């Protein structure tokens, strides 16, 4: 059982313990879903057709961004353990302050998009790392202020190397 919310006005209780049926807010949910591409689906529900695309999935925070018929929707999922922690007032107990961005793989820094003292929000682009002939945009893992940038343009970096520090 999951609670899914799309902002304070939209909350749904989704029960899919029985894989043959799904219920939403204790009502059966009949649908037909077909994958039409990587992260893209065609859904039929109540004789209506929908195109759904998974834009982003953060499994740590259980936040998912979808596009349904071109409309962007951000969802927050909470399982029974999240709900229990919330009821006990411990929902933020596992939250840790992230104070640095490390290289996810070895590569070459081809662009630096921030500077010390700059305020960033989670998801803002910080650096571009070229690895295996592909450019990877490294984004802010949290809201914060750039304390220092530990690399220079065209620097070769190793996996796990600290690239940016936050205050």
N, C-alpha and C positions, 0 to 999 in steps of 0.2 A: 504494500500500500504506500502510495506517495501523495504528498500534497504538492501541487504545482501552482505557482503564482506568476502572474504577469502584471506586477504592480499591485498596489493595495486594493484596487477595485475588482480584481479578477483572481479568484482562487478556486481550484478544483481538487477534489479528492479522487485519485485514480487508483483502482484496484485491478491488478492484473495477475493475482496469485494463481488463478485458473487460466492457463494459457489459451484455452479455447474461447474464453469470453473476457471482455474487459468492461468494467463499469466506471462511470464518471458520476460522482455525487450520487452513488447508489442506483444509478440508472444504467441499463445495458447500453453499450456503445457498439453499434454495428458499423463496420467499415471494411473496405477492401483497399489494400495498399500494395503498390508495385514499385520496385526500385527502377528508375529510368536512367540513372547515372550515378556517379560518385557523389554521395550525399544528397541526391535528388530523388524525389518520390512523387508518384501520382496517387492521390487518395480519393476514394468515393465514399461519401457519407450522406445519408438522407437524400439520395438521388442528385447530389451536387458534386461537382468535380473540383479538386483542389490540387495545386502544384505546391509541394513543400520542399524546401532546401535547408539543410543543416549548414548554417554559415559559420558557426563557431561553437565549440564545446569545451568547457572548462570543467573537467571531471573532479578537480580538487574542490572547487566551490559549488559544484553542481549547478552552474549557470550555462544555459544553452541559448544560442541565438538562432532563430529560424526565420525564413521568409516563406510566408503563406500567400500564394497568389501575388507575389511581389511586395507584400507588406511585412516589414521587419518586426519581429516579436522576440522579446527577451524573456526567458522563463527561468525560474528558480525552483529546483526540485528539493524536497525535504522528505527523507525516509523516516521510519519510525524512530530511529536512533537520533536523528537531528531534532525531531519533535520532542523527544524525551530530554535531550540536553537543553533545549529551549525552555521547557517547563521547569527544569531544575535551575535555570538561570546560568547555565554553563555554555550557552551557544557560542560565545566568543573565546572560550577557554583554549581552543586549539588554534586560534588565529595567532600567527606569528608576524612580527614586523620584518618585512624584507628590506634589507638595507644595502643590497648590492645585486648587480646583474652580472652573471658569469657566462662565458662563452659556452654554448651548447655543443659545439664541435670545433675542431681546428679550422682556421680559415684566414682570410685577409679582410681587414677593415677597409671598405671602399667608400663609406659615407658616415659622417657624424652629424646627427640632426639636432643635437642639444648642446647646451653649454652650462658650466657651473652656475648655480644660482637660479636656474630656470625651474619653474613649477611644472610638473607633469602629472597627468592622470593615467590610471591603469589603462594600458592598451596604446598609449601614445608611442609613435616610433622614436627610437633612440639612436640606433646604429644600423648600418647595413653590413652584414658579414657575407663575404663571398666564399662559398665552400663547394667543391666539386662542380665548378662552373655555374653555380646557381646563386642568386642573390637572396639572402634571408634577412628580412626586416626584423630586428630584435626590438621588442616592445617593452614598455614599462610594466613590471609585474604588479605594481601597486601605485597608489597616489603618493606623491612626495616631491621633494626638492632635490635637484641634482647637486650633490656635494662636490664630487670630482669625477673627471673622466680619466681613466687609468691607461688609455691607449691613444695613439695618434693615427691619423689618416695613413693608410697603406701599411699598417703594422700587421705582421703575422701573429696570430694568437693561437694558444693551445686550448684544448677542451678544459673547462673548469676555471680558466683564467678570469680574474675579476676585471670587468670592463668599465663599469660605472658604479659609483657609490652614491647612496641617497642619505639625506638627513631626516 
